[in-house]
Amino acid sequence: MVRQGVTTILLGQDGVSFAPVSSRSALEFVSRYFAAINGWHPGVDGAVSVGELLAGYDQKAAVNTAYLVPHGTVRYDVMGAAERAADRDELLAMRTRVERGLSEGAVGLSSGLEYVPGRYADAGELAELCALLQGLPYVTHMRGYGASAGVGMAEVIEIARRSGAKAHVSHYHGPADDLLPLAAKAREEGVDLTFDTYPYMRGSTILGMVVLPAWVPAADIDAAMDTLTTQGERIKREWSEIVWDRLTLAHAPGVEWAEGLTLPEAAERHGTGVEEFCRTLLIETRLEAGCVMARPDEGPEADRSVRTIMRDPGHLGGSDGIHLGGHPHPRAYGTFARYLARHVRDLADLTWEQAAVHLSAHPARRFRLGDRGLIRPGQIADLIVADPATLADQATYQNPRELATGIDDVLVAGVPVLADGRLTGATPGRALRAA
């Protein structure tokens, strides 16, 4: 992170993370379901509050951390794997958990509406919880990207209007010509709307979200395992439309030999058909497998769309970085160096001054991180020293863990954490609360 110039990370994205939970079963679910993204929560057997989670990061890392209350975690803690709307008592219980998380320092509320159990919530449920935010943002993985992005964006705007909350869309990649006018119109009508994107074409997530039919009960791991076993032929028939060679395995615990291979390549090495290999893989990893996804429209037009989006005044830089697995998406290691090297220095999509706003000042302001994000007297000295001539992202889809170059000195709260290209071992990073 620091070799890219990152001094603060935002956790709790996409509606699923470690807190708040009140039971061991809830903690096990959020750990297992998002294991390919977050890993497992270390060393806790039972309840975890937002305050306790933040305390676990405070001055124990080189970088600062901020946290979003994850809607899916809250919903599972109250309702388990229920595939239905919340009743009034359940909604009140969710409100109590969100209010407590915000009081303990969370900087917003996140949702993941293509993940479980978030996809079982409707706009009314989300709007009622967002009404508690008091100026903090609602951050969402929408209910639809790509061809469905317009539908997802319409729901985001509806939730923001009904709740009065500020809205922020995660990993927003367009299509720019369709979505930017929609976002601009919403802002003209009083909706406070921003979004982030990363400068790559491909995505990355848990494999189950990409391939499992909606009727598979993914929020109940044991039931999902039973379904994959007993309804395997039905599932494989429904997979007939999947373009398998667009999926590369990033994280496959117990099947590490397959990491870095496309699903057809791994299936051929395994000696089975790709559908049967995928079914077996999901069972063997208990849905913990993660993947990198190629887009069907990779090419100059998609690149133009992303470049257009990052120039929009509603844009913030973000990596959506996942560091787990033997072959993660290179965005975890290269996003911000790529912004500065390719999109500022080489292509002039942003000026250096604009990049400082999009990657630093605007995010700090949006999430109310206090005296950070600017260089001026009285600000906290989270600073990087960059060499424009040698800045480069080295991570690729083939070699995703290569460290960026051109940033050899980073200070967090005035304390050097990277000096002459070497980690100092200092851990001044704070768990940040909303100011």
Contacts in CASP RR format, 6 or more apart in sequence:
PFRMAT RR
TARGET T0000
AUTHOR 0000-0000-0000
METHOD contacts of the structure
MODEL  1
MVRQGVTTILLGQDGVSFAPVSSRSALEFVSRYFAAINGWHPGVDGAVSV
GELLAGYDQKAAVNTAYLVPHGTVRYDVMGAAERAADRDELLAMRTRVER
GLSEGAVGLSSGLEYVPGRYADAGELAELCALLQGLPYVTHMRGYGASAG
VGMAEVIEIARRSGAKAHVSHYHGPADDLLPLAAKAREEGVDLTFDTYPY
MRGSTILGMVVLPAWVPAADIDAAMDTLTTQGERIKREWSEIVWDRLTLA
HAPGVEWAEGLTLPEAAERHGTGVEEFCRTLLIETRLEAGCVMARPDEGP
EADRSVRTIMRDPGHLGGSDGIHLGGHPHPRAYGTFARYLARHVRDLADL
TWEQAAVHLSAHPARRFRLGDRGLIRPGQIADLIVADPATLADQATYQNP
RELATGIDDVLVAGVPVLADGRLTGATPGRALRAA
1 9 0 8 1.000
1 62 0 8 1.000
1 63 0 8 1.000
2 62 0 8 1.000
2 63 0 8 1.000
2 407 0 8 1.000
2 410 0 8 1.000
2 417 0 8 1.000
2 418 0 8 1.000
2 423 0 8 1.000
3 333 0 8 1.000
3 337 0 8 1.000
3 403 0 8 1.000
3 404 0 8 1.000
3 405 0 8 1.000
3 407 0 8 1.000
3 418 0 8 1.000
3 421 0 8 1.000
4 319 0 8 1.000
4 333 0 8 1.000
4 334 0 8 1.000
4 335 0 8 1.000
4 336 0 8 1.000
4 337 0 8 1.000
4 393 0 8 1.000
4 404 0 8 1.000
4 407 0 8 1.000
5 336 0 8 1.000
5 337 0 8 1.000
5 384 0 8 1.000
5 386 0 8 1.000
5 407 0 8 1.000
5 410 0 8 1.000
6 63 0 8 1.000
6 319 0 8 1.000
6 336 0 8 1.000
7 63 0 8 1.000
7 64 0 8 1.000
7 382 0 8 1.000
7 383 0 8 1.000
7 384 0 8 1.000
7 410 0 8 1.000
7 412 0 8 1.000
8 63 0 8 1.000
8 64 0 8 1.000
8 65 0 8 1.000
8 66 0 8 1.000
8 363 0 8 1.000
8 364 0 8 1.000
8 369 0 8 1.000
8 372 0 8 1.000
8 382 0 8 1.000
8 432 0 8 1.000
9 63 0 8 1.000
9 64 0 8 1.000
9 65 0 8 1.000
9 66 0 8 1.000
10 65 0 8 1.000
10 66 0 8 1.000
10 67 0 8 1.000
10 68 0 8 1.000
10 107 0 8 1.000
10 363 0 8 1.000
10 367 0 8 1.000
11 17 0 8 1.000
11 65 0 8 1.000
11 66 0 8 1.000
11 67 0 8 1.000
11 68 0 8 1.000
12 67 0 8 1.000
12 68 0 8 1.000
12 69 0 8 1.000
12 70 0 8 1.000
12 110 0 8 1.000
13 68 0 8 1.000
13 70 0 8 1.000
13 110 0 8 1.000
13 139 0 8 1.000
13 141 0 8 1.000
13 170 0 8 1.000
13 320 0 8 1.000
14 34 0 8 1.000
14 37 0 8 1.000
14 70 0 8 1.000
14 110 0 8 1.000
14 111 0 8 1.000
14 112 0 8 1.000
14 115 0 8 1.000
14 141 0 8 1.000
14 170 0 8 1.000
15 68 0 8 1.000
15 70 0 8 1.000
15 71 0 8 1.000
15 72 0 8 1.000
15 73 0 8 1.000
15 110 0 8 1.000
15 111 0 8 1.000
15 112 0 8 1.000
15 115 0 8 1.000
15 118 0 8 1.000
15 141 0 8 1.000
16 30 0 8 1.000
16 33 0 8 1.000
16 34 0 8 1.000
16 37 0 8 1.000
16 38 0 8 1.000
16 70 0 8 1.000
16 72 0 8 1.000
16 73 0 8 1.000
16 112 0 8 1.000
16 115 0 8 1.000
17 30 0 8 1.000
17 34 0 8 1.000
17 38 0 8 1.000
17 67 0 8 1.000
17 68 0 8 1.000
17 70 0 8 1.000
17 73 0 8 1.000
18 27 0 8 1.000
18 30 0 8 1.000
18 31 0 8 1.000
18 38 0 8 1.000
18 41 0 8 1.000
18 44 0 8 1.000
18 48 0 8 1.000
18 53 0 8 1.000
18 73 0 8 1.000
19 48 0 8 1.000
19 49 0 8 1.000
19 50 0 8 1.000
19 51 0 8 1.000
19 52 0 8 1.000
19 53 0 8 1.000
19 67 0 8 1.000
19 73 0 8 1.000
19 101 0 8 1.000
20 48 0 8 1.000
20 49 0 8 1.000
20 50 0 8 1.000
20 69 0 8 1.000
20 73 0 8 1.000
20 74 0 8 1.000
20 77 0 8 1.000
20 97 0 8 1.000
20 100 0 8 1.000
20 101 0 8 1.000
21 27 0 8 1.000
21 30 0 8 1.000
21 46 0 8 1.000
21 47 0 8 1.000
21 48 0 8 1.000
21 73 0 8 1.000
21 76 0 8 1.000
21 77 0 8 1.000
22 46 0 8 1.000
22 47 0 8 1.000
22 77 0 8 1.000
23 46 0 8 1.000
23 47 0 8 1.000
23 77 0 8 1.000
24 45 0 8 1.000
24 46 0 8 1.000
26 73 0 8 1.000
26 76 0 8 1.000
26 77 0 8 1.000
26 80 0 8 1.000
27 41 0 8 1.000
27 44 0 8 1.000
27 45 0 8 1.000
27 46 0 8 1.000
27 47 0 8 1.000
27 48 0 8 1.000
29 76 0 8 1.000
29 80 0 8 1.000
29 81 0 8 1.000
29 219 0 8 1.000
29 221 0 8 1.000
30 38 0 8 1.000
30 41 0 8 1.000
30 70 0 8 1.000
30 73 0 8 1.000
30 76 0 8 1.000
31 38 0 8 1.000
31 39 0 8 1.000
31 40 0 8 1.000
31 41 0 8 1.000
32 40 0 8 1.000
32 221 0 8 1.000
32 286 0 8 1.000
32 287 0 8 1.000
32 288 0 8 1.000
33 115 0 8 1.000
33 116 0 8 1.000
33 206 0 8 1.000
33 218 0 8 1.000
33 219 0 8 1.000
33 221 0 8 1.000
33 287 0 8 1.000
34 206 0 8 1.000
35 253 0 8 1.000
35 288 0 8 1.000
35 324 0 8 1.000
36 205 0 8 1.000
36 206 0 8 1.000
36 207 0 8 1.000
36 250 0 8 1.000
36 251 0 8 1.000
36 288 0 8 1.000
36 289 0 8 1.000
36 290 0 8 1.000
36 322 0 8 1.000
36 324 0 8 1.000
36 325 0 8 1.000
37 205 0 8 1.000
37 206 0 8 1.000
37 290 0 8 1.000
37 322 0 8 1.000
37 324 0 8 1.000
38 324 0 8 1.000
39 324 0 8 1.000
41 48 0 8 1.000
49 100 0 8 1.000
49 101 0 8 1.000
49 104 0 8 1.000
50 67 0 8 1.000
50 69 0 8 1.000
50 100 0 8 1.000
50 101 0 8 1.000
50 104 0 8 1.000
50 105 0 8 1.000
50 106 0 8 1.000
51 101 0 8 1.000
51 104 0 8 1.000
51 105 0 8 1.000
53 67 0 8 1.000
54 65 0 8 1.000
54 67 0 8 1.000
54 104 0 8 1.000
54 105 0 8 1.000
54 431 0 8 1.000
54 433 0 8 1.000
55 431 0 8 1.000
56 431 0 8 1.000
57 65 0 8 1.000
57 429 0 8 1.000
57 431 0 8 1.000
58 429 0 8 1.000
58 430 0 8 1.000
58 431 0 8 1.000
59 427 0 8 1.000
59 428 0 8 1.000
59 429 0 8 1.000
59 430 0 8 1.000
60 427 0 8 1.000
60 429 0 8 1.000
61 427 0 8 1.000
61 429 0 8 1.000
62 412 0 8 1.000
62 417 0 8 1.000
62 418 0 8 1.000
62 423 0 8 1.000
62 425 0 8 1.000
62 426 0 8 1.000
62 427 0 8 1.000
62 428 0 8 1.000
62 429 0 8 1.000
63 412 0 8 1.000
63 417 0 8 1.000
63 429 0 8 1.000
64 369 0 8 1.000
64 372 0 8 1.000
64 382 0 8 1.000
64 412 0 8 1.000
64 429 0 8 1.000
64 430 0 8 1.000
64 431 0 8 1.000
64 432 0 8 1.000
65 429 0 8 1.000
65 430 0 8 1.000
65 431 0 8 1.000
65 432 0 8 1.000
66 107 0 8 1.000
66 367 0 8 1.000
66 369 0 8 1.000
66 431 0 8 1.000
66 432 0 8 1.000
67 105 0 8 1.000
67 106 0 8 1.000
67 107 0 8 1.000
67 431 0 8 1.000
68 106 0 8 1.000
68 107 0 8 1.000
68 108 0 8 1.000
68 109 0 8 1.000
68 110 0 8 1.000
68 139 0 8 1.000
69 97 0 8 1.000
69 98 0 8 1.000
69 101 0 8 1.000
69 102 0 8 1.000
69 106 0 8 1.000
69 108 0 8 1.000
69 109 0 8 1.000
69 110 0 8 1.000
70 109 0 8 1.000
70 110 0 8 1.000
70 111 0 8 1.000
71 98 0 8 1.000
71 109 0 8 1.000
71 110 0 8 1.000
71 111 0 8 1.000
71 112 0 8 1.000
71 118 0 8 1.000
71 121 0 8 1.000
71 126 0 8 1.000
71 129 0 8 1.000
72 111 0 8 1.000
72 112 0 8 1.000
72 115 0 8 1.000
72 117 0 8 1.000
72 118 0 8 1.000
72 121 0 8 1.000
74 94 0 8 1.000
74 97 0 8 1.000
74 98 0 8 1.000
74 129 0 8 1.000
75 86 0 8 1.000
75 94 0 8 1.000
75 117 0 8 1.000
75 118 0 8 1.000
75 120 0 8 1.000
75 121 0 8 1.000
76 117 0 8 1.000
76 219 0 8 1.000
77 97 0 8 1.000
78 86 0 8 1.000
78 90 0 8 1.000
78 93 0 8 1.000
78 94 0 8 1.000
78 97 0 8 1.000
79 86 0 8 1.000
79 90 0 8 1.000
79 117 0 8 1.000
80 117 0 8 1.000
80 219 0 8 1.000
81 116 0 8 1.000
81 117 0 8 1.000
81 217 0 8 1.000
81 219 0 8 1.000
81 220 0 8 1.000
81 223 0 8 1.000
82 117 0 8 1.000
82 120 0 8 1.000
83 117 0 8 1.000
83 120 0 8 1.000
83 217 0 8 1.000
83 219 0 8 1.000
84 120 0 8 1.000
85 120 0 8 1.000
85 121 0 8 1.000
85 122 0 8 1.000
85 125 0 8 1.000
86 94 0 8 1.000
86 121 0 8 1.000
86 125 0 8 1.000
91 125 0 8 1.000
91 128 0 8 1.000
94 125 0 8 1.000
94 129 0 8 1.000
95 128 0 8 1.000
95 129 0 8 1.000
95 132 0 8 1.000
98 109 0 8 1.000
98 129 0 8 1.000
98 132 0 8 1.000
99 132 0 8 1.000
102 108 0 8 1.000
102 109 0 8 1.000
102 132 0 8 1.000
102 133 0 8 1.000
102 134 0 8 1.000
102 136 0 8 1.000
102 434 0 8 1.000
105 433 0 8 1.000
105 434 0 8 1.000
106 136 0 8 1.000
106 434 0 8 1.000
107 136 0 8 1.000
107 137 0 8 1.000
107 367 0 8 1.000
107 368 0 8 1.000
107 369 0 8 1.000
107 432 0 8 1.000
107 433 0 8 1.000
107 434 0 8 1.000
108 133 0 8 1.000
108 136 0 8 1.000
108 137 0 8 1.000
108 138 0 8 1.000
108 139 0 8 1.000
108 367 0 8 1.000
108 434 0 8 1.000
109 129 0 8 1.000
109 130 0 8 1.000
109 132 0 8 1.000
109 133 0 8 1.000
109 136 0 8 1.000
109 137 0 8 1.000
109 138 0 8 1.000
109 139 0 8 1.000
110 138 0 8 1.000
110 139 0 8 1.000
110 140 0 8 1.000
110 141 0 8 1.000
110 170 0 8 1.000
111 118 0 8 1.000
111 121 0 8 1.000
111 126 0 8 1.000
111 138 0 8 1.000
111 139 0 8 1.000
111 140 0 8 1.000
111 141 0 8 1.000
112 118 0 8 1.000
112 119 0 8 1.000
112 140 0 8 1.000
112 141 0 8 1.000
113 119 0 8 1.000
113 121 0 8 1.000
113 140 0 8 1.000
113 141 0 8 1.000
113 142 0 8 1.000
113 143 0 8 1.000
113 144 0 8 1.000
113 152 0 8 1.000
113 155 0 8 1.000
114 141 0 8 1.000
114 142 0 8 1.000
114 143 0 8 1.000
114 144 0 8 1.000
114 145 0 8 1.000
114 209 0 8 1.000
115 141 0 8 1.000
115 206 0 8 1.000
115 209 0 8 1.000
116 218 0 8 1.000
116 219 0 8 1.000
117 219 0 8 1.000
119 143 0 8 1.000
119 214 0 8 1.000
120 219 0 8 1.000
123 155 0 8 1.000
123 158 0 8 1.000
123 159 0 8 1.000
123 162 0 8 1.000
124 159 0 8 1.000
124 162 0 8 1.000
126 138 0 8 1.000
126 159 0 8 1.000
126 163 0 8 1.000
127 158 0 8 1.000
127 159 0 8 1.000
127 162 0 8 1.000
127 163 0 8 1.000
127 165 0 8 1.000
128 163 0 8 1.000
129 163 0 8 1.000
130 138 0 8 1.000
130 159 0 8 1.000
130 160 0 8 1.000
130 163 0 8 1.000
130 164 0 8 1.000
130 165 0 8 1.000
131 163 0 8 1.000
131 164 0 8 1.000
131 165 0 8 1.000
133 163 0 8 1.000
133 165 0 8 1.000
133 166 0 8 1.000
135 165 0 8 1.000
135 166 0 8 1.000
135 368 0 8 1.000
136 165 0 8 1.000
136 166 0 8 1.000
136 367 0 8 1.000
136 368 0 8 1.000
136 434 0 8 1.000
137 165 0 8 1.000
137 166 0 8 1.000
137 167 0 8 1.000
137 168 0 8 1.000
137 194 0 8 1.000
137 366 0 8 1.000
137 367 0 8 1.000
138 159 0 8 1.000
138 160 0 8 1.000
138 163 0 8 1.000
138 165 0 8 1.000
138 166 0 8 1.000
138 167 0 8 1.000
138 168 0 8 1.000
139 168 0 8 1.000
139 169 0 8 1.000
139 170 0 8 1.000
140 156 0 8 1.000
140 159 0 8 1.000
140 167 0 8 1.000
140 168 0 8 1.000
140 169 0 8 1.000
140 170 0 8 1.000
141 170 0 8 1.000
141 171 0 8 1.000
142 149 0 8 1.000
142 152 0 8 1.000
142 153 0 8 1.000
142 155 0 8 1.000
142 156 0 8 1.000
142 169 0 8 1.000
142 170 0 8 1.000
143 151 0 8 1.000
143 152 0 8 1.000
143 155 0 8 1.000
144 150 0 8 1.000
144 151 0 8 1.000
144 152 0 8 1.000
145 152 0 8 1.000
145 171 0 8 1.000
145 173 0 8 1.000
145 174 0 8 1.000
146 173 0 8 1.000
146 174 0 8 1.000
146 175 0 8 1.000
149 172 0 8 1.000
149 174 0 8 1.000
149 175 0 8 1.000
149 178 0 8 1.000
149 179 0 8 1.000
150 178 0 8 1.000
150 179 0 8 1.000
150 182 0 8 1.000
153 169 0 8 1.000
153 179 0 8 1.000
153 182 0 8 1.000
153 183 0 8 1.000
154 182 0 8 1.000
156 167 0 8 1.000
156 169 0 8 1.000
156 193 0 8 1.000
157 167 0 8 1.000
157 182 0 8 1.000
157 186 0 8 1.000
157 191 0 8 1.000
157 193 0 8 1.000
159 165 0 8 1.000
159 167 0 8 1.000
160 166 0 8 1.000
160 167 0 8 1.000
160 186 0 8 1.000
160 191 0 8 1.000
160 192 0 8 1.000
160 193 0 8 1.000
161 191 0 8 1.000
166 192 0 8 1.000
166 193 0 8 1.000
166 194 0 8 1.000
166 366 0 8 1.000
167 191 0 8 1.000
167 192 0 8 1.000
167 193 0 8 1.000
167 194 0 8 1.000
168 193 0 8 1.000
168 194 0 8 1.000
168 195 0 8 1.000
168 196 0 8 1.000
168 316 0 8 1.000
168 366 0 8 1.000
169 193 0 8 1.000
169 194 0 8 1.000
169 195 0 8 1.000
169 196 0 8 1.000
170 195 0 8 1.000
170 196 0 8 1.000
170 320 0 8 1.000
171 196 0 8 1.000
171 197 0 8 1.000
171 198 0 8 1.000
171 203 0 8 1.000
171 318 0 8 1.000
171 320 0 8 1.000
172 179 0 8 1.000
172 195 0 8 1.000
172 196 0 8 1.000
172 197 0 8 1.000
172 309 0 8 1.000
173 197 0 8 1.000
173 302 0 8 1.000
173 305 0 8 1.000
173 306 0 8 1.000
173 309 0 8 1.000
174 180 0 8 1.000
174 305 0 8 1.000
174 306 0 8 1.000
174 309 0 8 1.000
175 305 0 8 1.000
176 304 0 8 1.000
176 305 0 8 1.000
176 306 0 8 1.000
176 308 0 8 1.000
176 309 0 8 1.000
177 305 0 8 1.000
177 308 0 8 1.000
179 309 0 8 1.000
180 308 0 8 1.000
180 309 0 8 1.000
180 312 0 8 1.000
183 193 0 8 1.000
183 195 0 8 1.000
183 312 0 8 1.000
183 314 0 8 1.000
186 193 0 8 1.000
187 193 0 8 1.000
193 314 0 8 1.000
194 314 0 8 1.000
194 315 0 8 1.000
194 316 0 8 1.000
194 362 0 8 1.000
194 366 0 8 1.000
195 309 0 8 1.000
195 314 0 8 1.000
195 315 0 8 1.000
195 316 0 8 1.000
196 315 0 8 1.000
196 316 0 8 1.000
196 317 0 8 1.000
196 318 0 8 1.000
196 320 0 8 1.000
197 306 0 8 1.000
197 309 0 8 1.000
197 310 0 8 1.000
197 315 0 8 1.000
197 317 0 8 1.000
197 318 0 8 1.000
198 317 0 8 1.000
198 318 0 8 1.000
198 319 0 8 1.000
198 320 0 8 1.000
198 321 0 8 1.000
198 331 0 8 1.000
198 335 0 8 1.000
199 306 0 8 1.000
199 310 0 8 1.000
199 335 0 8 1.000
199 338 0 8 1.000
199 339 0 8 1.000
199 342 0 8 1.000
199 343 0 8 1.000
200 329 0 8 1.000
200 330 0 8 1.000
200 331 0 8 1.000
200 335 0 8 1.000
200 338 0 8 1.000
201 294 0 8 1.000
201 295 0 8 1.000
201 298 0 8 1.000
201 299 0 8 1.000
201 302 0 8 1.000
201 303 0 8 1.000
201 306 0 8 1.000
202 292 0 8 1.000
202 293 0 8 1.000
202 294 0 8 1.000
202 295 0 8 1.000
202 298 0 8 1.000
202 329 0 8 1.000
202 397 0 8 1.000
203 292 0 8 1.000
203 293 0 8 1.000
203 295 0 8 1.000
203 320 0 8 1.000
203 329 0 8 1.000
203 331 0 8 1.000
204 250 0 8 1.000
204 290 0 8 1.000
204 291 0 8 1.000
204 292 0 8 1.000
204 293 0 8 1.000
204 320 0 8 1.000
204 321 0 8 1.000
204 322 0 8 1.000
204 328 0 8 1.000
204 329 0 8 1.000
204 331 0 8 1.000
205 290 0 8 1.000
205 291 0 8 1.000
205 293 0 8 1.000
206 287 0 8 1.000
206 288 0 8 1.000
206 289 0 8 1.000
206 290 0 8 1.000
206 291 0 8 1.000
207 247 0 8 1.000
207 249 0 8 1.000
207 278 0 8 1.000
207 281 0 8 1.000
207 282 0 8 1.000
207 287 0 8 1.000
207 289 0 8 1.000
207 290 0 8 1.000
207 291 0 8 1.000
208 218 0 8 1.000
208 282 0 8 1.000
208 287 0 8 1.000
208 289 0 8 1.000
209 218 0 8 1.000
210 247 0 8 1.000
210 291 0 8 1.000
210 293 0 8 1.000
211 239 0 8 1.000
211 242 0 8 1.000
211 247 0 8 1.000
211 278 0 8 1.000
211 282 0 8 1.000
212 218 0 8 1.000
212 224 0 8 1.000
212 235 0 8 1.000
212 282 0 8 1.000
213 235 0 8 1.000
213 238 0 8 1.000
216 224 0 8 1.000
216 227 0 8 1.000
216 228 0 8 1.000
216 231 0 8 1.000
216 235 0 8 1.000
217 223 0 8 1.000
217 224 0 8 1.000
217 227 0 8 1.000
218 224 0 8 1.000
218 287 0 8 1.000
221 286 0 8 1.000
221 287 0 8 1.000
224 287 0 8 1.000
225 283 0 8 1.000
225 286 0 8 1.000
227 235 0 8 1.000
228 235 0 8 1.000
228 279 0 8 1.000
228 282 0 8 1.000
228 283 0 8 1.000
229 283 0 8 1.000
232 279 0 8 1.000
235 279 0 8 1.000
236 275 0 8 1.000
236 276 0 8 1.000
236 279 0 8 1.000
239 275 0 8 1.000
239 278 0 8 1.000
243 296 0 8 1.000
244 262 0 8 1.000
244 263 0 8 1.000
244 264 0 8 1.000
244 267 0 8 1.000
244 274 0 8 1.000
244 278 0 8 1.000
245 262 0 8 1.000
245 263 0 8 1.000
245 264 0 8 1.000
246 262 0 8 1.000
246 293 0 8 1.000
246 294 0 8 1.000
246 295 0 8 1.000
246 296 0 8 1.000
247 262 0 8 1.000
247 263 0 8 1.000
247 291 0 8 1.000
247 292 0 8 1.000
247 293 0 8 1.000
247 294 0 8 1.000
248 260 0 8 1.000
248 261 0 8 1.000
248 262 0 8 1.000
248 263 0 8 1.000
248 291 0 8 1.000
248 292 0 8 1.000
248 293 0 8 1.000
248 294 0 8 1.000
248 327 0 8 1.000
248 397 0 8 1.000
249 255 0 8 1.000
249 258 0 8 1.000
249 259 0 8 1.000
249 260 0 8 1.000
249 261 0 8 1.000
249 262 0 8 1.000
249 263 0 8 1.000
249 266 0 8 1.000
249 281 0 8 1.000
249 289 0 8 1.000
249 290 0 8 1.000
249 291 0 8 1.000
249 327 0 8 1.000
250 259 0 8 1.000
250 260 0 8 1.000
250 290 0 8 1.000
250 291 0 8 1.000
250 292 0 8 1.000
250 322 0 8 1.000
250 324 0 8 1.000
250 325 0 8 1.000
250 326 0 8 1.000
250 327 0 8 1.000
250 328 0 8 1.000
250 329 0 8 1.000
251 259 0 8 1.000
251 288 0 8 1.000
251 289 0 8 1.000
251 290 0 8 1.000
251 322 0 8 1.000
251 324 0 8 1.000
251 325 0 8 1.000
251 326 0 8 1.000
251 327 0 8 1.000
251 328 0 8 1.000
252 258 0 8 1.000
252 259 0 8 1.000
252 281 0 8 1.000
252 285 0 8 1.000
252 288 0 8 1.000
252 289 0 8 1.000
252 290 0 8 1.000
252 325 0 8 1.000
253 285 0 8 1.000
253 288 0 8 1.000
253 289 0 8 1.000
254 284 0 8 1.000
254 285 0 8 1.000
255 281 0 8 1.000
255 284 0 8 1.000
255 285 0 8 1.000
255 289 0 8 1.000
256 326 0 8 1.000
257 269 0 8 1.000
258 266 0 8 1.000
258 269 0 8 1.000
258 270 0 8 1.000
258 281 0 8 1.000
259 325 0 8 1.000
259 326 0 8 1.000
259 327 0 8 1.000
260 326 0 8 1.000
260 327 0 8 1.000
261 269 0 8 1.000
263 274 0 8 1.000
263 277 0 8 1.000
263 278 0 8 1.000
264 274 0 8 1.000
266 277 0 8 1.000
266 281 0 8 1.000
267 273 0 8 1.000
267 274 0 8 1.000
267 276 0 8 1.000
267 277 0 8 1.000
267 278 0 8 1.000
270 277 0 8 1.000
270 280 0 8 1.000
271 277 0 8 1.000
272 280 0 8 1.000
281 289 0 8 1.000
282 289 0 8 1.000
290 325 0 8 1.000
292 327 0 8 1.000
292 328 0 8 1.000
292 329 0 8 1.000
292 397 0 8 1.000
295 302 0 8 1.000
307 343 0 8 1.000
307 347 0 8 1.000
307 349 0 8 1.000
309 315 0 8 1.000
310 317 0 8 1.000
310 339 0 8 1.000
310 343 0 8 1.000
310 349 0 8 1.000
310 350 0 8 1.000
310 358 0 8 1.000
311 349 0 8 1.000
311 350 0 8 1.000
314 362 0 8 1.000
315 358 0 8 1.000
316 358 0 8 1.000
316 359 0 8 1.000
316 362 0 8 1.000
316 363 0 8 1.000
316 366 0 8 1.000
317 335 0 8 1.000
317 336 0 8 1.000
317 339 0 8 1.000
317 358 0 8 1.000
317 359 0 8 1.000
317 363 0 8 1.000
318 335 0 8 1.000
318 336 0 8 1.000
318 359 0 8 1.000
318 363 0 8 1.000
319 331 0 8 1.000
319 332 0 8 1.000
319 334 0 8 1.000
319 335 0 8 1.000
319 336 0 8 1.000
320 331 0 8 1.000
321 328 0 8 1.000
321 329 0 8 1.000
321 331 0 8 1.000
321 332 0 8 1.000
321 335 0 8 1.000
322 328 0 8 1.000
322 329 0 8 1.000
322 332 0 8 1.000
323 332 0 8 1.000
326 401 0 8 1.000
327 400 0 8 1.000
328 400 0 8 1.000
328 401 0 8 1.000
329 397 0 8 1.000
329 400 0 8 1.000
330 393 0 8 1.000
330 395 0 8 1.000
330 396 0 8 1.000
330 397 0 8 1.000
330 399 0 8 1.000
330 400 0 8 1.000
330 402 0 8 1.000
331 395 0 8 1.000
332 395 0 8 1.000
332 400 0 8 1.000
333 393 0 8 1.000
333 394 0 8 1.000
333 395 0 8 1.000
333 400 0 8 1.000
333 401 0 8 1.000
333 402 0 8 1.000
333 403 0 8 1.000
333 404 0 8 1.000
334 393 0 8 1.000
334 394 0 8 1.000
334 395 0 8 1.000
334 404 0 8 1.000
335 393 0 8 1.000
336 359 0 8 1.000
336 404 0 8 1.000
337 391 0 8 1.000
337 392 0 8 1.000
337 393 0 8 1.000
337 404 0 8 1.000
337 405 0 8 1.000
337 406 0 8 1.000
337 407 0 8 1.000
338 393 0 8 1.000
339 350 0 8 1.000
339 355 0 8 1.000
339 359 0 8 1.000
340 355 0 8 1.000
340 386 0 8 1.000
340 388 0 8 1.000
340 391 0 8 1.000
341 391 0 8 1.000
341 392 0 8 1.000
341 393 0 8 1.000
342 393 0 8 1.000
343 349 0 8 1.000
343 350 0 8 1.000
343 355 0 8 1.000
344 350 0 8 1.000
344 351 0 8 1.000
344 352 0 8 1.000
344 355 0 8 1.000
345 388 0 8 1.000
345 391 0 8 1.000
350 358 0 8 1.000
352 388 0 8 1.000
360 373 0 8 1.000
360 374 0 8 1.000
361 373 0 8 1.000
361 374 0 8 1.000
363 369 0 8 1.000
363 373 0 8 1.000
364 370 0 8 1.000
364 372 0 8 1.000
364 373 0 8 1.000
364 374 0 8 1.000
365 373 0 8 1.000
367 434 0 8 1.000
368 434 0 8 1.000
368 435 0 8 1.000
369 432 0 8 1.000
369 434 0 8 1.000
369 435 0 8 1.000
370 380 0 8 1.000
370 432 0 8 1.000
370 435 0 8 1.000
371 378 0 8 1.000
371 379 0 8 1.000
371 380 0 8 1.000
371 435 0 8 1.000
372 379 0 8 1.000
372 380 0 8 1.000
372 382 0 8 1.000
372 432 0 8 1.000
373 379 0 8 1.000
373 382 0 8 1.000
375 383 0 8 1.000
380 413 0 8 1.000
380 414 0 8 1.000
381 411 0 8 1.000
381 413 0 8 1.000
381 414 0 8 1.000
382 411 0 8 1.000
382 412 0 8 1.000
382 413 0 8 1.000
382 414 0 8 1.000
383 410 0 8 1.000
383 411 0 8 1.000
383 414 0 8 1.000
384 407 0 8 1.000
384 409 0 8 1.000
384 410 0 8 1.000
384 411 0 8 1.000
385 407 0 8 1.000
385 408 0 8 1.000
385 409 0 8 1.000
385 410 0 8 1.000
386 406 0 8 1.000
386 407 0 8 1.000
387 406 0 8 1.000
387 407 0 8 1.000
387 408 0 8 1.000
390 405 0 8 1.000
390 406 0 8 1.000
391 404 0 8 1.000
391 405 0 8 1.000
391 406 0 8 1.000
391 407 0 8 1.000
392 404 0 8 1.000
392 405 0 8 1.000
392 406 0 8 1.000
393 404 0 8 1.000
394 402 0 8 1.000
394 403 0 8 1.000
394 404 0 8 1.000
394 405 0 8 1.000
395 401 0 8 1.000
395 402 0 8 1.000
395 403 0 8 1.000
395 404 0 8 1.000
396 402 0 8 1.000
407 418 0 8 1.000
408 418 0 8 1.000
408 419 0 8 1.000
408 420 0 8 1.000
408 421 0 8 1.000
409 416 0 8 1.000
409 418 0 8 1.000
409 419 0 8 1.000
409 420 0 8 1.000
409 421 0 8 1.000
410 416 0 8 1.000
410 417 0 8 1.000
410 418 0 8 1.000
411 417 0 8 1.000
412 426 0 8 1.000
412 428 0 8 1.000
412 429 0 8 1.000
413 428 0 8 1.000
413 429 0 8 1.000
413 430 0 8 1.000
414 428 0 8 1.000
415 426 0 8 1.000
415 428 0 8 1.000
416 424 0 8 1.000
416 426 0 8 1.000
417 423 0 8 1.000
417 424 0 8 1.000
417 425 0 8 1.000
417 426 0 8 1.000
417 427 0 8 1.000
417 428 0 8 1.000
418 424 0 8 1.000
END
